[in-house]
Amino acid sequence: EAGVAQSPRYKIIEKRQSVAFWCNPISGHATLYWYQQILGQGPKLLIQFQNNGVVDDSQLPKDRFSAERLKGVDSTLKIQPAKLEDSAVYLCATESTSGSRTGELFFGEGSRLTVL
Amino acid sequence: SQKIEQNSEALNIQEGKTATLTCNYTNYSPAYLQWYRQDPGRGPVFLLLIRENEKEKRKERLKVTFDTTLKQSLFHITASQPADSATYLCALETSGGSYIPTFGRGTSLIVHP
């Protein structure tokens, strides 16, 4: 089974520029998360989708971050304009919700963003 | 405020010994607690999940305990190997609607040959 695919793996931008990250989940996984992981810290939830609906975006800085999951499959996370403090790894994770819940999240390799 | 605490200092042990990592939490009533492994430059990989009504769970050389009175989980790796060197993250999920894992900062484990 193919894993969670993310791109790009690395991105360097100047502050105030925009950037977009893409996530392709494991087939059939209805729940999708975006986490932000700053160096030396644990992943912090940005947004959770169930199919194409938002379940929780309470920690998403909506003045600069946006995310969508059209058709309940692929998802994109956008930052516009970027700030220095947005330098982090952006992790996409998915979870199967068919059958009994296992709670296991499947993570992609992440997209590392450096804002200069 | 809610906190998930894991040792920020790396744990150094000799190969063959048992590694024990700690996850403490405050102001949470987790329904589930998970442990993940994260290697440098990689995404976390799920290891074990334990439910609030379970005291202990095992998987091969791994053992997790969950004490809701102490608000603590212990993660053990027996017969540790250098390949076990990684950062180990604990994550809590609370019930009441959707289950959303909230992660600690992780503890780095270094197993010396």
gemmi code that builds the backbone of each chain (N, CA, C; Angstrom):
import gemmi

chains = {
    "A": [
        ("GLU", (0.871, -1.206, 0.000), (0.000, 0.000, 0.000), (0.889, 1.232, 0.000)),
        ("ALA", (0.592, 2.172, -0.885), (1.375, 3.398, -0.956), (1.110, 4.226, 0.280)),
        ("GLY", (2.142, 4.964, 0.708), (2.010, 5.796, 1.895), (1.467, 7.157, 1.561)),
        ("VAL", (1.533, 8.045, 2.553), (1.100, 9.423, 2.371), (2.190, 10.162, 1.602)),
        ("ALA", (1.805, 10.798, 0.506), (2.767, 11.513, -0.324), (2.659, 13.006, -0.071)),
        ("GLN", (3.812, 13.651, 0.099), (3.825, 15.102, 0.288), (4.833, 15.728, -0.673)),
        ("SER", (4.534, 16.928, -1.102), (5.483, 17.677, -1.906), (5.240, 19.170, -1.729)),
        ("PRO", (6.271, 20.001, -1.919), (7.656, 19.587, -2.122), (8.284, 19.127, -0.809)),
        ("ARG", (9.407, 18.458, -0.846), (10.089, 18.045, 0.381), (10.776, 19.231, 1.043)),
        ("TYR", (11.278, 20.139, 0.220), (11.994, 21.298, 0.749), (11.570, 22.545, -0.022)),
        ("LYS", (11.479, 23.665, 0.710), (11.138, 24.924, 0.079), (11.797, 26.047, 0.851)),
        ("ILE", (12.465, 26.928, 0.133), (13.073, 28.112, 0.751), (12.449, 29.328, 0.099)),
        ("ILE", (11.918, 30.233, 0.905), (11.297, 31.449, 0.370), (11.700, 32.635, 1.216)),
        ("GLU", (11.481, 33.814, 0.665), (11.688, 35.044, 1.415), (10.421, 35.337, 2.218)),
        ("LYS", (10.595, 36.069, 3.322), (9.403, 36.448, 4.092), (8.493, 37.292, 3.207)),
        ("ARG", (7.220, 37.172, 3.477), (6.139, 37.850, 2.749), (5.799, 37.158, 1.423)),
        ("GLN", (6.577, 36.158, 1.023), (6.197, 35.387, -0.164), (5.150, 34.336, 0.229)),
        ("SER", (4.628, 33.659, -0.761), (3.621, 32.617, -0.501), (4.196, 31.255, -0.862)),
        ("VAL", (3.578, 30.230, -0.277), (4.025, 28.862, -0.535), (2.816, 27.941, -0.393)),
        ("ALA", (2.855, 26.838, -1.114), (1.780, 25.847, -1.016), (2.376, 24.458, -0.896)),
        ("PHE", (1.763, 23.655, -0.052), (2.175, 22.274, 0.145), (1.023, 21.357, -0.239)),
        ("TRP", (1.379, 20.221, -0.755), (0.378, 19.277, -1.263), (0.492, 17.943, -0.545)),
        ("CYS", (-0.642, 17.307, -0.311), (-0.672, 16.008, 0.360), (-1.630, 15.089, -0.371)),
        ("ASN", (-1.159, 13.899, -0.655), (-2.008, 12.861, -1.240), (-2.118, 11.730, -0.223)),
        ("PRO", (-3.291, 11.488, 0.331), (-3.428, 10.510, 1.417), (-3.422, 9.076, 0.919)),
        ("ILE", (-3.352, 8.162, 1.863), (-3.528, 6.758, 1.540), (-4.962, 6.564, 1.052)),
        ("SER", (-5.113, 5.769, 0.019), (-6.427, 5.570, -0.581), (-7.431, 5.083, 0.454)),
        ("GLY", (-8.567, 5.764, 0.495), (-9.628, 5.356, 1.404), (-9.570, 5.972, 2.781)),
        ("HIS", (-8.515, 6.705, 3.086), (-8.417, 7.341, 4.402), (-9.219, 8.636, 4.403)),
        ("ALA", (-10.277, 8.649, 5.199), (-11.189, 9.783, 5.174), (-10.693, 10.960, 6.013)),
        ("THR", (-9.899, 10.680, 7.035), (-9.452, 11.749, 7.935), (-8.049, 12.189, 7.559)),
        ("LEU", (-7.864, 13.484, 7.470), (-6.562, 14.052, 7.082), (-6.226, 15.196, 8.022)),
        ("TYR", (-4.979, 15.218, 8.476), (-4.487, 16.255, 9.377), (-3.300, 16.963, 8.736)),
        ("TRP", (-3.157, 18.225, 9.052), (-1.922, 18.968, 8.810), (-1.361, 19.368, 10.178)),
        ("TYR", (-0.089, 19.026, 10.373), (0.615, 19.416, 11.584), (1.808, 20.284, 11.209)),
        ("GLN", (2.168, 21.190, 12.112), (3.378, 21.987, 11.987), (4.362, 21.519, 13.051)),
        ("GLN", (5.599, 21.205, 12.633), (6.603, 20.785, 13.607), (7.813, 21.700, 13.509)),
        ("ILE", (7.968, 22.533, 14.521), (9.125, 23.408, 14.624), (10.271, 22.608, 15.223)),
        ("LEU", (11.484, 22.905, 14.808), (12.657, 22.151, 15.239), (12.709, 22.016, 16.762)),
        ("GLY", (12.830, 20.779, 17.236), (12.939, 20.518, 18.670), (11.611, 20.421, 19.391)),
        ("GLN", (10.509, 20.551, 18.647), (9.188, 20.473, 19.260), (8.395, 19.323, 18.659)),
        ("GLY", (7.292, 19.009, 19.309), (6.396, 17.993, 18.771), (5.483, 18.582, 17.714)),
        ("PRO", (4.855, 17.741, 16.925), (3.911, 18.238, 15.918), (2.739, 18.966, 16.580)),
        ("LYS", (2.360, 20.077, 15.990), (1.225, 20.874, 16.475), (0.145, 20.874, 15.401)),
        ("LEU", (-1.074, 20.517, 15.808), (-2.159, 20.431, 14.841), (-2.499, 21.795, 14.266)),
        ("LEU", (-2.647, 21.835, 12.940), (-3.154, 23.033, 12.281), (-4.619, 22.857, 11.900)),
        ("ILE", (-4.945, 21.736, 11.263), (-6.296, 21.525, 10.770), (-6.560, 20.035, 10.585)),
        ("GLN", (-7.817, 19.646, 10.826), (-8.265, 18.281, 10.608), (-9.452, 18.297, 9.646)),
        ("PHE", (-9.398, 17.425, 8.640), (-10.496, 17.238, 7.695), (-11.099, 15.846, 7.888)),
        ("GLN", (-12.395, 15.766, 7.714), (-13.081, 14.494, 7.587), (-13.725, 14.539, 6.209)),
        ("ASN", (-13.236, 13.694, 5.302), (-13.579, 13.810, 3.892), (-13.231, 15.227, 3.436)),
        ("ASN", (-14.156, 16.006, 2.907), (-13.785, 17.346, 2.455), (-14.273, 18.421, 3.417)),
        ("GLY", (-14.724, 18.019, 4.603), (-15.193, 18.973, 5.593), (-14.176, 19.205, 6.691)),
        ("VAL", (-14.113, 20.448, 7.173), (-13.199, 20.800, 8.262), (-13.807, 20.381, 9.602)),
        ("VAL", (-13.040, 19.613, 10.381), (-13.489, 19.201, 11.709), (-12.971, 20.166, 12.767)),
        ("ASP", (-11.699, 20.542, 12.649), (-11.080, 21.431, 13.639), (-10.021, 22.263, 12.951)),
        ("ASP", (-10.177, 23.563, 13.008), (-9.136, 24.475, 12.491), (-8.875, 25.566, 13.504)),
        ("SER", (-9.108, 25.257, 14.775), (-8.996, 26.267, 15.820), (-7.567, 26.784, 16.005)),
        ("GLN", (-6.552, 26.011, 15.601), (-5.175, 26.440, 15.770), (-4.546, 26.889, 14.454)),
        ("LEU", (-5.327, 27.033, 13.445), (-4.815, 27.496, 12.153), (-4.804, 29.024, 12.142)),
        ("PRO", (-3.637, 29.647, 11.917), (-3.581, 31.128, 11.837), (-4.255, 31.587, 10.541)),
        ("LYS", (-5.526, 31.852, 10.633), (-6.325, 32.042, 9.417), (-6.016, 33.328, 8.672)),
        ("ASP", (-5.268, 34.233, 9.311), (-4.916, 35.461, 8.587), (-3.868, 35.185, 7.519)),
        ("ARG", (-3.159, 34.036, 7.652), (-2.106, 33.765, 6.668), (-2.119, 32.326, 6.143)),
        ("PHE", (-2.729, 31.430, 6.888), (-2.773, 30.023, 6.496), (-4.172, 29.682, 5.970)),
        ("SER", (-4.179, 28.846, 4.937), (-5.447, 28.294, 4.458), (-5.214, 26.862, 4.010)),
        ("ALA", (-6.254, 26.077, 4.074), (-6.142, 24.690, 3.645), (-7.453, 24.256, 3.040)),
        ("GLU", (-7.351, 23.366, 2.091), (-8.554, 22.822, 1.486), (-8.338, 21.361, 1.129)),
        ("ARG", (-9.447, 20.673, 1.013), (-9.396, 19.267, 0.641), (-10.572, 19.026, -0.305)),
        ("LEU", (-10.353, 19.401, -1.526), (-11.382, 19.267, -2.525), (-11.610, 17.789, -2.831)),
        ("LYS", (-12.873, 17.414, -2.976), (-13.259, 16.058, -3.340), (-12.867, 15.035, -2.283)),
        ("GLY", (-12.433, 15.506, -1.124), (-12.151, 14.591, -0.024), (-10.953, 13.701, -0.224)),
        ("VAL", (-10.042, 14.085, -1.128), (-8.855, 13.252, -1.351), (-7.613, 14.091, -1.063)),
        ("ASP", (-7.006, 14.668, -2.116), (-5.811, 15.483, -1.938), (-6.118, 16.732, -1.121)),
        ("SER", (-5.067, 17.238, -0.485), (-5.217, 18.461, 0.294), (-4.044, 19.389, 0.007)),
        ("THR", (-4.304, 20.687, 0.093), (-3.235, 21.673, -0.018), (-3.278, 22.592, 1.188)),
        ("LEU", (-2.097, 22.985, 1.629), (-1.926, 23.942, 2.715), (-1.161, 25.125, 2.142)),
        ("LYS", (-1.697, 26.322, 2.310), (-1.065, 27.512, 1.760), (-0.721, 28.490, 2.865)),
        ("ILE", (0.403, 29.159, 2.696), (0.812, 30.214, 3.611), (1.042, 31.474, 2.776)),
        ("GLN", (0.336, 32.546, 3.157), (0.478, 33.799, 2.410), (0.029, 34.969, 3.255)),
        ("PRO", (0.918, 35.881, 3.643), (2.357, 35.896, 3.377), (3.112, 35.151, 4.482)),
        ("ALA", (4.258, 34.572, 4.143), (5.032, 33.822, 5.118), (5.800, 34.755, 6.046)),
        ("LYS", (5.968, 34.288, 7.285), (6.782, 34.989, 8.269), (7.963, 34.094, 8.650)),
        ("LEU", (8.952, 34.707, 9.268), (10.133, 33.941, 9.676), (9.754, 32.772, 10.577)),
        ("GLU", (8.791, 33.004, 11.471), (8.402, 31.970, 12.438), (7.629, 30.806, 11.817)),
        ("ASP", (7.346, 30.900, 10.527), (6.684, 29.783, 9.853), (7.689, 28.716, 9.415)),
        ("SER", (8.968, 28.979, 9.608), (9.989, 27.983, 9.273), (9.754, 26.742, 10.134)),
        ("ALA", (9.489, 25.625, 9.474), (9.090, 24.409, 10.189), (8.956, 23.295, 9.161)),
        ("VAL", (8.661, 22.104, 9.662), (8.271, 21.000, 8.802), (6.755, 20.873, 8.868)),
        ("TYR", (6.128, 20.787, 7.719), (4.676, 20.643, 7.661), (4.363, 19.194, 7.316)),
        ("LEU", (3.717, 18.549, 8.264), (3.436, 17.118, 8.171), (1.972, 16.892, 7.847)),
        ("CYS", (1.742, 16.019, 6.906), (0.389, 15.575, 6.600), (0.231, 14.163, 7.168)),
        ("ALA", (-0.887, 13.907, 7.794), (-1.160, 12.579, 8.346), (-2.577, 12.179, 7.998)),
        ("THR", (-2.781, 10.887, 7.790), (-4.134, 10.423, 7.490), (-4.483, 9.235, 8.364)),
        ("GLU", (-5.753, 8.990, 8.477), (-6.255, 7.940, 9.351), (-7.431, 7.263, 8.674)),
        ("SER", (-7.435, 5.957, 8.763), (-8.568, 5.204, 8.241), (-9.685, 5.234, 9.270)),
        ("THR", (-10.884, 5.494, 8.815), (-12.015, 5.505, 9.742), (-13.031, 4.424, 9.389)),
        ("SER", (-12.602, 3.487, 8.558), (-13.494, 2.372, 8.229), (-13.287, 1.266, 9.244)),
        ("GLY", (-14.365, 0.604, 9.613), (-14.249, -0.466, 10.593), (-13.998, 0.106, 11.980)),
        ("SER", (-13.476, -0.714, 12.888), (-13.206, -0.244, 14.248), (-11.964, 0.639, 14.253)),
        ("ARG", (-11.995, 1.628, 15.091), (-10.941, 2.638, 15.096), (-9.661, 2.085, 15.698)),
        ("THR", (-8.548, 2.298, 14.998), (-7.257, 1.888, 15.538), (-6.502, 3.073, 16.126)),
        ("GLY", (-6.829, 4.263, 15.691), (-6.142, 5.458, 16.175), (-4.813, 5.703, 15.521)),
        ("GLU", (-4.389, 4.814, 14.633), (-3.068, 4.953, 14.030), (-3.081, 6.034, 12.964)),
        ("LEU", (-2.183, 6.989, 13.114), (-1.973, 8.001, 12.088), (-0.814, 7.581, 11.193)),
        ("PHE", (-0.988, 7.794, 9.894), (0.063, 7.536, 8.920), (0.578, 8.893, 8.444)),
        ("PHE", (1.844, 9.152, 8.681), (2.433, 10.437, 8.332), (3.189, 10.356, 7.021)),
        ("GLY", (3.178, 11.484, 6.301), (4.080, 11.640, 5.185), (5.463, 12.039, 5.690)),
        ("GLU", (6.389, 12.230, 4.758), (7.766, 12.567, 5.138), (7.895, 14.040, 5.519)),
        ("GLY", (6.898, 14.821, 5.190), (6.925, 16.229, 5.575), (7.490, 17.143, 4.499)),
        ("SER", (7.122, 18.396, 4.598), (7.663, 19.445, 3.725), (8.380, 20.448, 4.617)),
        ("ARG", (9.690, 20.571, 4.399), (10.477, 21.470, 5.241), (10.504, 22.857, 4.621)),
        ("LEU", (10.010, 23.840, 5.355), (9.970, 25.227, 4.886), (10.988, 26.060, 5.636)),
        ("THR", (11.785, 26.793, 4.883), (12.707, 27.779, 5.460), (12.306, 29.138, 4.932)),
        ("VAL", (12.028, 30.065, 5.846), (11.662, 31.430, 5.479), (12.826, 32.345, 5.835)),
        ("LEU", (13.363, 33.025, 4.843), (14.528, 33.914, 5.054), (14.121, 35.379, 5.152)),
    ],
    "B": [
        ("SER", (-3.292, 25.152, 32.629), (-3.256, 24.888, 31.190), (-2.880, 23.429, 30.938)),
        ("GLN", (-3.220, 22.952, 29.766), (-2.918, 21.563, 29.427), (-1.457, 21.421, 29.019)),
        ("LYS", (-0.832, 20.375, 29.529), (0.568, 20.136, 29.191), (0.821, 18.657, 28.967)),
        ("ILE", (1.711, 18.376, 28.029), (2.246, 17.029, 27.835), (3.752, 17.177, 27.967)),
        ("GLU", (4.313, 16.469, 28.939), (5.736, 16.646, 29.222), (6.526, 15.383, 28.944)),
        ("GLN", (7.551, 15.553, 28.135), (8.515, 14.487, 27.896), (9.901, 15.068, 28.140)),
        ("ASN", (10.806, 14.248, 28.623), (12.153, 14.729, 28.924), (12.778, 15.357, 27.696)),
        ("SER", (13.262, 16.574, 27.855), (13.910, 17.248, 26.736), (15.342, 16.779, 26.557)),
        ("GLU", (15.922, 16.231, 27.655), (17.283, 15.721, 27.546), (17.267, 14.343, 26.908)),
        ("ALA", (18.299, 14.084, 26.102), (18.403, 12.779, 25.456), (18.685, 11.701, 26.490)),
        ("LEU", (18.159, 10.510, 26.225), (18.432, 9.357, 27.070), (19.502, 8.507, 26.386)),
        ("ASN", (20.623, 8.358, 27.065), (21.718, 7.555, 26.535), (21.796, 6.239, 27.294)),
        ("ILE", (21.772, 5.112, 26.564), (21.889, 3.819, 27.238), (22.778, 2.901, 26.410)),
        ("GLN", (23.220, 1.841, 27.042), (24.051, 0.853, 26.376), (23.174, -0.203, 25.698)),
        ("GLU", (23.666, -0.694, 24.604), (22.979, -1.760, 23.874), (22.677, -2.926, 24.804)),
        ("GLY", (21.487, -3.484, 24.671), (21.082, -4.620, 25.481), (20.312, -4.246, 26.727)),
        ("LYS", (20.421, -2.994, 27.161), (19.691, -2.531, 28.339), (18.261, -2.166, 27.960)),
        ("THR", (17.452, -1.961, 28.991), (16.062, -1.529, 28.781), (15.994, -0.007, 28.844)),
        ("ALA", (15.422, 0.581, 27.804), (15.204, 2.034, 27.779), (13.810, 2.322, 28.306)),
        ("THR", (13.695, 3.317, 29.177), (12.391, 3.717, 29.705), (12.194, 5.203, 29.476)),
        ("LEU", (11.154, 5.542, 28.744), (10.830, 6.930, 28.444), (9.521, 7.287, 29.140)),
        ("THR", (9.415, 8.541, 29.554), (8.274, 8.976, 30.351), (7.461, 10.033, 29.620)),
        ("CYS", (6.158, 9.949, 29.781), (5.237, 10.959, 29.262), (4.275, 11.320, 30.390)),
        ("ASN", (4.357, 12.553, 30.867), (3.457, 13.043, 31.904), (2.510, 14.075, 31.313)),
        ("TYR", (1.315, 14.141, 31.838), (0.365, 15.116, 31.318), (-0.433, 15.747, 32.454)),
        ("THR", (-0.887, 16.961, 32.212), (-1.709, 17.672, 33.191), (-2.914, 18.277, 32.490)),
        ("ASN", (-4.022, 18.286, 33.225), (-5.270, 18.879, 32.732), (-5.779, 18.231, 31.447)),
        ("TYR", (-5.532, 16.949, 31.324), (-6.102, 16.162, 30.240), (-6.829, 14.974, 30.858)),
        ("SER", (-7.839, 14.507, 30.177), (-8.458, 13.225, 30.510), (-8.433, 12.402, 29.232)),
        ("PRO", (-7.291, 11.838, 28.892), (-7.165, 11.158, 27.605), (-7.935, 9.852, 27.551)),
        ("ALA", (-8.558, 9.631, 26.419), (-9.206, 8.350, 26.170), (-8.191, 7.363, 25.590)),
        ("TYR", (-7.208, 7.904, 24.894), (-6.173, 7.087, 24.273), (-4.829, 7.779, 24.455)),
        ("LEU", (-3.786, 6.979, 24.464), (-2.429, 7.517, 24.481), (-1.635, 6.706, 23.464)),
        ("GLN", (-0.892, 7.411, 22.637), (-0.135, 6.750, 21.579), (1.352, 7.071, 21.720)),
        ("TRP", (2.157, 6.174, 21.185), (3.600, 6.414, 21.070), (4.014, 6.277, 19.612)),
        ("TYR", (4.847, 7.234, 19.185), (5.360, 7.257, 17.820), (6.882, 7.326, 17.875)),
        ("ARG", (7.491, 6.833, 16.806), (8.935, 6.957, 16.621), (9.172, 7.925, 15.467)),
        ("GLN", (10.155, 8.826, 15.636), (10.496, 9.749, 14.556), (12.001, 9.763, 14.351)),
        ("ASP", (12.413, 9.425, 13.147), (13.816, 9.498, 12.762), (14.092, 10.853, 12.117)),
        ("PRO", (15.346, 11.327, 12.156), (15.651, 12.655, 11.608), (15.219, 12.775, 10.150)),
        ("GLY", (14.514, 13.847, 9.843), (14.097, 14.098, 8.475), (12.943, 13.244, 7.990)),
        ("ARG", (12.317, 12.511, 8.891), (11.208, 11.623, 8.516), (9.956, 11.978, 9.306)),
        ("GLY", (8.823, 11.508, 8.831), (7.596, 11.681, 9.590), (7.498, 10.662, 10.708)),
        ("PRO", (6.702, 10.951, 11.734), (6.520, 9.984, 12.831), (5.898, 8.687, 12.330)),
        ("VAL", (6.266, 7.593, 13.005), (5.720, 6.274, 12.688), (5.034, 5.731, 13.935)),
        ("PHE", (3.806, 5.312, 13.792), (3.002, 4.785, 14.892), (3.613, 3.508, 15.449)),
        ("LEU", (3.637, 3.424, 16.805), (4.146, 2.227, 17.460), (3.029, 1.505, 18.220)),
        ("LEU", (2.431, 2.182, 19.180), (1.444, 1.544, 20.044), (0.380, 2.544, 20.458)),
        ("LEU", (-0.812, 2.034, 20.701), (-1.898, 2.823, 21.285), (-2.413, 2.068, 22.508)),
        ("ILE", (-2.655, 2.802, 23.589), (-3.210, 2.196, 24.797), (-4.433, 3.003, 25.209)),
        ("ARG", (-5.471, 2.320, 25.620), (-6.723, 2.975, 25.997), (-6.742, 3.277, 27.494)),
        ("GLU", (-7.612, 4.168, 27.889), (-7.636, 4.625, 29.290), (-7.962, 3.503, 30.259)),
        ("ASN", (-8.661, 2.466, 29.804), (-9.016, 1.359, 30.689), (-8.003, 0.212, 30.620)),
        ("GLU", (-6.900, 0.433, 29.921), (-5.837, -0.576, 29.831), (-4.662, -0.113, 30.673)),
        ("LYS", (-4.040, -1.046, 31.372), (-2.892, -0.693, 32.198), (-1.581, -0.870, 31.459)),
        ("GLU", (-1.566, -1.836, 30.561), (-0.303, -2.195, 29.908), (-0.592, -2.775, 28.532)),
        ("LYS", (0.308, -2.530, 27.615), (0.213, -3.140, 26.299), (1.623, -3.464, 25.821)),
        ("ARG", (1.749, -4.592, 25.135), (3.060, -5.031, 24.654), (3.016, -5.307, 23.159)),
        ("LYS", (4.184, -5.082, 22.539), (4.347, -5.424, 21.127), (5.817, -5.722, 20.922)),
        ("GLU", (6.119, -6.972, 20.756), (7.507, -7.432, 20.568), (8.364, -6.906, 21.722)),
        ("ARG", (9.392, -6.095, 21.461), (10.259, -5.600, 22.544), (9.727, -4.340, 23.211)),
        ("LEU", (8.558, -3.894, 22.819), (7.994, -2.655, 23.341), (6.934, -2.938, 24.394)),
        ("LYS", (6.898, -2.101, 25.420), (5.855, -2.185, 26.431), (5.455, -0.778, 26.836)),
        ("VAL", (4.167, -0.545, 26.900), (3.648, 0.752, 27.324), (2.748, 0.533, 28.533)),
        ("THR", (2.904, 1.401, 29.531), (1.983, 1.411, 30.667), (1.276, 2.750, 30.700)),
        ("PHE", (0.101, 2.749, 31.308), (-0.739, 3.951, 31.324), (-1.379, 4.031, 32.704)),
        ("ASP", (-0.992, 5.042, 33.477), (-1.518, 5.223, 34.829), (-2.299, 6.530, 34.859)),
        ("THR", (-3.626, 6.431, 34.802), (-4.450, 7.644, 34.743), (-4.507, 8.353, 36.093)),
        ("THR", (-4.127, 7.654, 37.169), (-4.080, 8.317, 38.483), (-2.839, 9.198, 38.581)),
        ("LEU", (-1.708, 8.645, 38.171), (-0.459, 9.417, 38.153), (-0.382, 10.351, 36.962)),
        ("LYS", (-1.282, 10.158, 35.984), (-1.258, 10.930, 34.728), (0.098, 10.749, 34.047)),
        ("GLN", (0.408, 9.481, 33.825), (1.717, 9.171, 33.287), (1.664, 7.905, 32.433)),
        ("SER", (2.482, 7.919, 31.377), (2.706, 6.712, 30.586), (4.210, 6.461, 30.537)),
        ("LEU", (4.565, 5.196, 30.661), (5.959, 4.788, 30.511), (6.082, 3.920, 29.266)),
        ("PHE", (7.151, 4.148, 28.526), (7.408, 3.418, 27.282), (8.740, 2.714, 27.449)),
        ("HIS", (8.730, 1.394, 27.344), (9.929, 0.597, 27.557), (10.331, -0.091, 26.257)),
        ("ILE", (11.635, -0.089, 26.013), (12.199, -0.905, 24.932), (13.186, -1.860, 25.590)),
        ("THR", (12.912, -3.132, 25.545), (13.825, -4.103, 26.141), (14.873, -4.525, 25.113)),
        ("ALA", (16.008, -4.995, 25.634), (17.104, -5.444, 24.761), (17.368, -4.424, 23.660)),
        ("SER", (17.596, -3.185, 24.063), (17.712, -2.093, 23.091), (18.880, -2.313, 22.143)),
        ("GLN", (18.729, -1.762, 20.947), (19.727, -1.890, 19.888), (20.037, -0.501, 19.349)),
        ("PRO", (21.231, -0.309, 18.771), (21.534, 1.001, 18.174), (20.471, 1.445, 17.170)),
        ("ALA", (19.825, 0.507, 16.491), (18.776, 0.858, 15.524), (17.539, 1.440, 16.190)),
        ("ASP", (17.444, 1.315, 17.501), (16.322, 1.923, 18.233), (16.540, 3.412, 18.480)),
        ("SER", (17.713, 3.912, 18.178), (18.011, 5.325, 18.383), (17.106, 6.182, 17.503)),
        ("ALA", (16.362, 7.062, 18.130), (15.376, 7.905, 17.444), (14.747, 8.824, 18.486)),
        ("THR", (13.843, 9.655, 18.042), (13.021, 10.448, 18.963), (11.678, 9.761, 19.118)),
        ("TYR", (11.213, 9.661, 20.349), (9.945, 8.984, 20.633), (8.950, 10.024, 21.161)),
        ("LEU", (7.815, 10.077, 20.487), (6.777, 11.060, 20.786), (5.584, 10.371, 21.437)),
        ("CYS", (5.045, 10.974, 22.473), (3.756, 10.497, 22.962), (2.677, 11.459, 22.501)),
        ("ALA", (1.481, 10.942, 22.344), (0.354, 11.744, 21.883), (-0.893, 11.328, 22.645)),
        ("LEU", (-1.671, 12.308, 23.055), (-2.905, 12.055, 23.779), (-4.093, 12.359, 22.889)),
        ("GLU", (-5.150, 11.590, 23.090), (-6.414, 11.870, 22.420), (-7.497, 11.907, 23.481)),
        ("THR", (-8.293, 12.951, 23.444), (-9.411, 13.048, 24.373), (-10.698, 12.739, 23.639)),
        ("SER", (-11.669, 12.216, 24.341), (-12.941, 11.863, 23.737), (-13.857, 13.082, 23.755)),
        ("GLY", (-15.032, 12.935, 23.246), (-15.971, 14.056, 23.198), (-15.938, 14.669, 21.810)),
        ("GLY", (-16.490, 13.970, 20.840), (-16.420, 14.464, 19.469), (-15.328, 13.728, 18.727)),
        ("SER", (-14.548, 14.445, 17.976), (-13.488, 13.806, 17.198), (-12.259, 13.593, 18.066)),
        ("TYR", (-11.520, 12.560, 17.748), (-10.284, 12.256, 18.465), (-9.142, 12.907, 17.707)),
        ("ILE", (-8.484, 13.861, 18.306), (-7.382, 14.563, 17.653), (-6.135, 14.389, 18.496)),
        ("PRO", (-5.127, 13.695, 17.981), (-3.901, 13.497, 18.754), (-3.149, 14.801, 18.992)),
        ("THR", (-2.805, 15.040, 20.260), (-1.971, 16.168, 20.656), (-0.641, 15.605, 21.118)),
        ("PHE", (0.451, 16.110, 20.535), (1.768, 15.511, 20.738), (2.596, 16.244, 21.784)),
        ("GLY", (3.430, 15.459, 22.486), (4.502, 16.024, 23.288), (5.686, 16.350, 22.384)),
        ("ARG", (6.727, 16.922, 22.984), (7.876, 17.333, 22.186), (8.803, 16.184, 21.835)),
        ("GLY", (8.638, 15.059, 22.497), (9.471, 13.904, 22.215), (10.734, 13.849, 23.041)),
        ("THR", (11.256, 12.643, 23.200), (12.529, 12.403, 23.873), (13.425, 11.649, 22.920)),
        ("SER", (14.660, 12.117, 22.825), (15.641, 11.455, 21.969), (16.277, 10.297, 22.726)),
        ("LEU", (16.313, 9.139, 22.105), (16.967, 7.965, 22.674), (18.199, 7.654, 21.838)),
        ("ILE", (19.321, 7.478, 22.527), (20.566, 7.097, 21.849), (21.055, 5.816, 22.486)),
        ("VAL", (21.144, 4.770, 21.670), (21.619, 3.476, 22.157), (23.042, 3.271, 21.649)),
        ("HIS", (23.964, 3.129, 22.589), (25.382, 2.991, 22.249), (25.766, 1.520, 22.135)),
        ("PRO", (26.534, 1.187, 21.063), (26.948, -0.220, 20.907), (27.976, -0.608, 21.954)),
    ],
}
model = gemmi.Model(1)
for chain_id, residues in chains.items():
    chain = gemmi.Chain(chain_id)
    for i, (resn, *xyz) in enumerate(residues, 1):
        res = gemmi.Residue()
        res.name, res.seqid = resn, gemmi.SeqId(i, " ")
        for name, pos in zip(("N", "CA", "C"), xyz):
            atom = gemmi.Atom()
            atom.name, atom.element = name, gemmi.Element(name[0])
            atom.pos, atom.b_iso = gemmi.Position(*pos), 0.0
            res.add_atom(atom)
        chain.add_residue(res)
    model.add_chain(chain)
structure = gemmi.Structure()
structure.add_model(model)
structure.setup_entities()
